Amino acid sequence: MNLGRVIRIVTAMGTALIAASAMAATPASASASNSPVAESSLLTRQARSDAELREQIALQLKIAPGGKQTSRNEVSYDNGKFVVTYALPGTLAITGAADCPSGWFCFYEDINFGYPRGKLSDCGTQYLGAYGWNNRTSSVHNSTDSTIFYTSLGGETLIRNYAGEAIAWVGANANDRAQYVNRQC
C-alpha cells in the first residue's frame, strides 16, 4: 500500500472519529429523539427522568399499538394478557434478581433480568411481535408450573424454560432471537 493511500485512510478515520465524538458530546435533549437509534436506545435503558419514562411508554405504544398504560411504568395489552414494565427513574435497577410474579412467565430485554420486562400467563403459542417484543429477550424467569418454549420465526426452539427456573442469560444462540412463546399447560 502506498503512503498516499494510507494518509487518506487515516484522514478518513480521523474525520469519522471527530464526528462520532461530536455526536457523543451532544446532550440527549438536543439530539433527534425520533431517530431509530435514539428510539432503540430509549427502550433498552432505564429512564433518567419522569419525562423520559413517559417517552418510553409512548414509544412502546407506538411500536405496538393497542396497549393501554395501566400504571406509571407499565403498558398492558389484551386486557392484561401481556404486560410490559419499565424500570422507574431514580430507583436502583437491580440486575441479577429475577422478579417474575407467581403465575406468570417473564422475559427481560437485558441479561441478568435487566428491564424492561415483558410478562405473560396464558397457555398456548403467542407471537411476541404483536406486543413489540420480537428479538428482545436476553434473560427469562418462569414462575408458572409449566414449561415455556421460546422459538424463532422458523420454529427453532431457542430456549426451554422449566417451571420455577430463572435463566440470567439465554446464550449467544438464543439472545435477541425469540419471536414466539409457547406455554405447555
C-alpha positions in Angstrom: 0.0 0.0 0.0 1.4 3.4 -0.9 1.9 6.2 1.6 -0.8 8.5 -0.1 -3.5 5.8 0.3 -2.5 5.3 4.0 -2.8 9.0 4.6 -6.2 9.1 3.0 -7.4 6.2 5.1 -6.0 7.7 8.4 -7.6 11.1 7.5 -11.0 9.5 6.8 -10.8 7.6 10.1 -9.9 10.8 12.0 -12.8 12.6 10.4 -15.2 9.8 11.4 -13.8 9.8 15.0 -14.3 13.6 15.3 -17.9 13.3 14.0 -18.6 10.4 16.4 -17.1 12.4 19.3 -19.2 15.4 18.5 -22.3 13.3 18.4 -21.5 11.7 21.7 -20.9 15.1 23.3 -24.4 16.3 22.1 -26.8 16.5 25.1 -29.6 13.9 24.9 -32.2 16.7 24.8 -30.5 18.2 21.7 -30.4 15.0 19.8 -33.1 13.8 17.5 -35.1 11.6 19.8 -37.2 10.2 17.0 -34.4 8.6 15.1 -34.4 4.7 15.1 -31.2 4.6 17.0 -32.4 7.0 19.7 -35.7 5.2 19.9 -34.0 1.8 20.3 -31.7 3.2 23.0 -34.7 4.7 24.8 -36.4 1.4 25.0 -33.4 -0.5 26.3 -32.2 1.6 29.2 -33.6 2.9 32.5 -35.3 6.3 32.2 -33.4 9.1 33.8 -36.4 11.2 34.5 -40.2 11.1 34.6 -40.3 12.8 31.1 -38.1 10.1 29.7 -40.3 7.4 31.3 -43.3 9.0 29.5 -41.3 8.9 26.3 -40.6 5.1 26.8 -44.3 4.4 27.4 -45.2 6.5 24.3 -42.7 4.6 22.2 -43.9 1.2 23.5 -47.4 2.2 22.4 -46.1 3.4 19.0 -44.2 0.2 18.2 -47.1 -2.0 19.5 -50.4 -0.1 19.2 -53.4 -1.4 21.1 -51.9 -1.3 24.6 -53.1 0.8 27.5 -50.9 2.5 30.1 -52.0 0.9 33.4 -49.5 2.4 35.8 -46.7 4.9 35.7 -44.3 2.4 34.2 -46.5 -0.3 32.7 -48.3 -0.9 29.4 -50.9 -3.7 29.2 -52.2 -5.5 26.1 -55.3 -7.6 25.6 -56.9 -6.8 28.9 -53.8 -7.7 30.9 -52.7 -10.7 29.0 -49.3 -9.2 28.2 -47.7 -6.6 30.3 -44.5 -4.5 29.7 -42.8 -3.0 32.7 -40.1 -0.3 32.5 -37.8 0.5 35.4 -38.8 3.6 37.3 -36.4 6.6 37.1 -34.4 7.3 40.3 -34.7 3.7 41.6 -31.7 1.4 41.6 -32.3 -1.1 38.8 -31.2 -4.3 40.4 -29.9 -6.7 37.9 -29.3 -10.3 38.8 -32.6 -10.7 40.6 -35.4 -12.5 38.8 -38.7 -10.9 39.9 -41.4 -12.5 37.8 -44.7 -12.7 39.8 -46.2 -16.1 40.6 -48.3 -17.5 37.8 -46.5 -15.5 35.1 -43.5 -16.1 32.9 -41.3 -13.2 32.2 -38.6 -12.2 29.6 -36.2 -9.4 30.0 -34.6 -7.1 27.5 -31.2 -7.4 29.2 -29.1 -10.2 30.7 -29.4 -10.8 34.4 -33.1 -9.8 34.4 -32.5 -6.2 33.3 -35.6 -4.2 32.5 -37.7 -3.6 30.5 -39.6 -6.8 31.3 -42.4 -8.5 29.4 -44.7 -11.0 31.1 -47.4 -13.4 30.1 -49.5 -16.0 31.8 -51.7 -17.6 29.1 -51.3 -21.1 27.7 -50.5 -21.9 24.1 -48.5 -20.1 21.4 -48.2 -16.3 21.3 -46.5 -14.0 18.9 -44.2 -11.6 20.7 -44.2 -9.2 17.8 -47.8 -8.3 18.5 -46.5 -6.6 21.6 -43.3 -5.1 20.1 -41.2 -7.8 21.8 -39.6 -9.6 18.8 -35.9 -10.3 19.2 -35.7 -8.6 22.6 -35.2 -11.5 25.0 -31.9 -11.9 26.8 -33.0 -13.5 30.1 -36.1 -15.4 31.3 -37.9 -16.3 34.5 -40.7 -18.8 34.7 -42.9 -18.6 37.8 -45.6 -21.0 36.5 -46.0 -24.7 36.9 -45.5 -25.3 33.1 -42.6 -25.4 30.7 -42.2 -22.3 28.4 -40.7 -22.7 24.9 -39.2 -19.7 23.1 -38.9 -20.1 19.4 -37.7 -18.4 16.3 -39.8 -17.4 13.3 -38.8 -20.6 11.6 -39.9 -22.7 14.6 -36.5 -23.5 16.1 -36.7 -23.9 19.8 -34.2 -21.4 21.3 -35.0 -21.7 25.0 -36.7 -24.2 27.2 -37.7 -22.5 30.5 -38.8 -25.1 33.0 -41.3 -24.4 35.9 -39.6 -22.2 38.5 -36.4 -21.7 36.5 -34.6 -18.4 36.1 -32.1 -18.1 33.3 -29.9 -15.0 33.6 -28.6 -15.2 30.1 -30.2 -17.3 27.4 -26.9 -17.8 25.5 -25.5 -16.5 22.3 -27.6 -18.7 20.0 -30.9 -17.5 21.6 -30.1 -14.0 22.6 -32.5 -11.4 21.0 -33.9 -14.1 18.6 -37.2 -15.2 20.2 -40.4 -14.4 18.3 -42.9 -16.8 19.8 -43.5 -18.2 23.2 -45.5 -21.4 23.9 -46.6 -22.3 27.4 -47.4 -26.0 27.7 -50.4 -26.3 30.1 
